[in-house]
Amino acid sequence: MHATKHSLPAQTRKAMVGLLQANLADSIDLGYQAKQAHWNVKGMNFIAVHKLFDELHEQVEGYVDLVAERLTALGGQAEGTVRAAAKQSRLPEYPLGLIEAHEHLEKLSDAFALFGTNARKAIDEADEAGDQGTADLFTEIVRGTDESLYFLESHLQGWVPPAK
């Protein structure tokens, strides 16, 4: 931990740095899962989902920055490389061979749902620790993640696999 004049007790800050680091890894992973889908999607509604996946990546990049900056403001050292994120992420690995839009939509909706669940747990953990700033940060992330999940799932509602 870095020295800081932050008013939260050192023990609380240390716990929040751990919480934030776990979510930083998830955020980096999620952002690049969306980018993987963006680069590789094919099929019906290509342009709509191609653009959606890029927008989701940009949104999650904002979460990466929020989380990393909060972590460092509390005296921590952000571990934000792709390799660090890969080791620490709690999200399932994204399948690299997906092509069809519905496959990407399913996998990304799974990932966004889990990411949102983890962020909700982080709100509770930060609240219990007495860190309203970190709880508020995760509340912001949950609101955005809920909307992203809605966008992803809306593409899947009413989807019928093509006849073979």
N, C-alpha and C positions, 0 to 999 in steps of 0.2 A: 504494500500500500504506500502511496505517495503521501507526504505531509500535506495537510490542508487545514484551513481554518473553518471548514464546514461545521455547522452546529450539530449535526447528527453524531451520536456516540460512535466511536471507532468500531465497536463490535457490530453495531447496526450497519454501518457503512460496509464493513467487510462482508456481512451476510448479503447485502444488496448487490455488491459487486459480483458475488457468485451467482446470484439470481439473474442479474443483467447479462453476465457472460454466457450463461446457458441460452438465454433468449437471443443474444447476439448471434451465436452459432446457428440457431434455428432460422433467424432472419436472413442471414447470408445464404444458407442452404435453400430456403424457400424462394428467395429472389432469383437464384440461378436455376431452380426448377422451372420457374415461370419463363425464364429466358430460354431454357432448353426446349420447352414447348413452343415458344415463339419461333425459334429457328427451324423447327422440324415439322410443324403441323402441315398437313395436306388434307384435301377433301372438301366436302360441302361446307359452305360458310367460311371458307379459308380466310378471307380478308377480315371478317369480323372477329374471329378468334385470334388470328395473328396479331391484330391491333390490341385486343383485350389482353393477351398474354404480355405484350410489351408494356402496357399500362400497369398491369399488376406488378411486373418487375420494377418499374419506376416507383410505384407506391411502396413496395417493400424496401427499396433502397432508402427511402425516407425513414423507415423504421430502423434500419441498420444504423443510420446516422444518429437518430434520437437515442437509441439504446447505448451506442458506443460513447456518445458525449456525456450521457448521464453517468455511465460507469466511470469515466475518467474524472468527472466533476466530483465524484464521491471518493476519489483517491486511488482508483483502480487503474490497471493497465489493460486496455482493450486488446484482446487476441482476435483480430479481425481478418487474418489471412484466410484464403480458401482452404489451405491445408488444416489450419487450426479449426475452422468451422466443420470440415469433414470429420475430424476426430470427435468433435463435441456435439454435433447436431443430434437431436432426439427425433428428427423426422426420418421416416423410411427413405431408403435410397430411391431416387427417381429412375424408372426404367428407361434406358437409353434408346431402345428400339421402337418406341412409339411413333406412329405416323398420323393415324386418323384423329380428327378433332375430338370425337367423343372419348377416345382413350385418354388424351391429354386432359380433357375437361374432368373426367373421373378422377384421375390421379392428382390433379391440382386441387380439386375440391376436397379430396381426402387430406392433402397436405395443409390446405388453408384451415380446414376444420380442426385438425390437431394443433396447428399453430395457435388458433384462437383459444382452444382449450387450455393450452399451456400459458397463454397470456392472461386468461381469467384466473388461473391458479396463482400467477405472479401478482395480480391485484390483491388477492387475499393475503398472500405472504408479505407483501410490502405493507399492507394495512396493519397486519398483526405486529410487524416490526416497528410501526410508528413512522414509516417513511411515506408521507402523503404525496410527495413529489414523484416518487417512483410508481406509486399506485396510480396516480393521475396519468403518467406516461403510458402505463399499460392499459388504462381505460381508453385512451385515445387510440391505441393500437387495436384494441378489441372492436371499437366502433368501425374502424376502417376494414378490419379483417371480416367482420360480419357482412359488410356491404360487398366485399370482394367475393365471399362465398355465395352470396345471393346472385351476383352476376354469373359466376361459374355454373351454379346449379340451374339457373334460368335457361341456359343453353341446353341442358340435359332434359328438362321437363318436356314430356311429350315426344322425346326422341325414340324412334323405332328403328331397330337395326334393319339394314337393307336385306331384302330377300336374296337368297343365294341360289 
